[in-house]
């Protein structure tokens, strides 16, 4: 009887799930995947995962597969202009030769780290971008529910 229940049980909010996924841009370029790794395990409703990913899992059953397209608003949001900042090159460590697209890490006052990206290199400064690298993009995820706990 328990086996039958597991086959018909559907994912709902606050469930802990194990999921295999492949994340792609709308042009088909893969940016992340759990295939050939351990499945991603998390509890829905805790804000650990982008909303569109969680919403795509609702009502799925174990072993069910589907593809969801997540608009930027339910993914990493729009590119925010206020997250661009100009920094004088003199403030950079001397060993850094900034290039557009280069990743940088900044330490926050509380000791946590922020991932930044060089958006523009000027004569005396650089422009850094603190937006998530996938901000402003619609995303496509292939999902497979492995387990509902």
C-alpha positions in Angstrom: 0.0 0.0 0.0 2.8 2.4 0.8 4.4 1.9 -2.6 1.2 2.9 -4.3 0.9 6.0 -2.2 4.5 7.1 -3.1 3.6 6.7 -6.8 0.6 9.0 -6.6 1.9 11.5 -4.1 2.5 14.9 -5.6 4.9 17.7 -4.6 3.4 20.4 -2.4 4.7 23.4 -0.6 6.9 22.7 2.4 7.8 19.2 1.1 11.5 18.3 1.0 12.3 17.0 -2.5 15.2 15.5 -4.4 15.4 16.8 -8.0 17.6 16.3 -11.0 17.6 19.4 -13.3 19.3 20.9 -16.2 19.2 24.7 -16.5 19.4 26.3 -19.9 19.2 29.7 -21.4 16.5 30.2 -24.0 19.1 29.7 -26.7 19.7 26.2 -25.4 23.0 26.9 -23.7 23.3 24.8 -20.5 24.5 26.8 -17.4 24.0 24.2 -14.7 23.0 20.5 -14.3 22.7 17.9 -11.6 22.8 15.0 -14.1 25.7 12.7 -13.3 25.8 14.2 -9.8 23.7 13.9 -6.6 20.2 15.3 -7.0 19.5 18.7 -5.5 17.7 18.4 -2.2 15.8 21.2 -0.6 12.5 22.1 1.2 10.0 24.1 -0.9 8.7 27.4 0.6 12.0 28.3 2.3 13.3 30.8 -0.3 16.4 28.7 -1.1 15.5 28.2 -4.7 14.2 30.7 -7.3 10.4 30.9 -7.3 9.8 29.6 -10.8 11.8 26.5 -10.1 9.8 25.7 -7.0 6.5 26.5 -8.8 7.5 24.2 -11.6 7.7 21.2 -9.1 4.3 21.7 -7.6 2.0 18.7 -8.3 4.8 16.6 -9.9 5.1 13.0 -8.9 8.3 10.9 -8.2 10.0 9.9 -11.6 7.9 12.5 -13.4 9.8 14.7 -15.9 8.9 18.1 -17.4 10.4 21.2 -18.8 9.5 24.6 -17.5 10.3 28.1 -18.8 10.8 30.6 -16.0 10.4 34.3 -16.8 13.2 36.6 -15.4 10.8 37.9 -12.7 10.5 34.4 -11.2 14.2 33.7 -11.8 16.9 36.2 -10.9 15.0 39.3 -11.7 15.7 42.2 -14.0 19.2 43.7 -14.4 19.3 46.5 -11.8 21.2 49.6 -12.8 21.8 50.4 -9.1 24.0 47.3 -8.9 26.6 48.8 -11.3 29.4 50.8 -9.6 32.4 52.6 -10.9 35.7 51.7 -9.0 39.0 53.5 -9.5 41.7 51.1 -10.8 43.9 52.4 -8.0 41.6 50.6 -5.5 42.2 47.2 -7.1 44.9 44.9 -5.9 48.0 45.5 -8.2 48.1 41.9 -9.4 44.6 42.2 -11.0 44.4 43.1 -14.7 40.7 43.7 -15.1 39.0 42.3 -18.3 35.3 42.6 -19.3 33.5 39.5 -18.0 36.1 38.7 -15.3 34.7 37.6 -12.0 35.7 39.4 -8.8 34.9 38.8 -5.1 34.2 41.6 -2.6 34.0 41.1 1.1 31.1 42.6 2.9 31.5 44.2 6.3 30.0 41.1 8.0 32.6 38.9 6.4 30.3 37.4 3.7 31.4 37.6 0.1 29.7 39.0 -3.0 30.3 37.8 -6.5 30.9 40.7 -9.0 31.7 40.9 -12.7 33.7 43.5 -14.6 31.2 45.1 -16.9 33.4 47.8 -18.4 37.1 48.7 -18.3 37.9 52.4 -18.6 41.2 54.3 -18.5 41.3 55.0 -14.8 38.4 52.9 -13.5 36.3 49.8 -14.0 32.6 49.4 -13.8 31.5 46.4 -11.7 28.2 44.6 -11.9 26.8 43.0 -8.7 23.7 41.5 -10.5 23.4 37.8 -10.5 25.0 36.5 -13.8 21.6 35.2 -14.9 19.6 38.4 -14.1 17.6 39.7 -17.0 17.2 36.2 -18.5 14.3 33.8 -18.9 15.5 30.3 -18.0 14.5 26.8 -19.1 14.7 23.9 -16.7 14.4 20.2 -17.4 13.1 18.8 -14.1 12.8 15.2 -12.7 11.5 14.5 -9.2 13.7 11.8 -7.7 12.1 11.7 -4.2 9.5 13.4 -2.0 10.4 13.2 1.7 
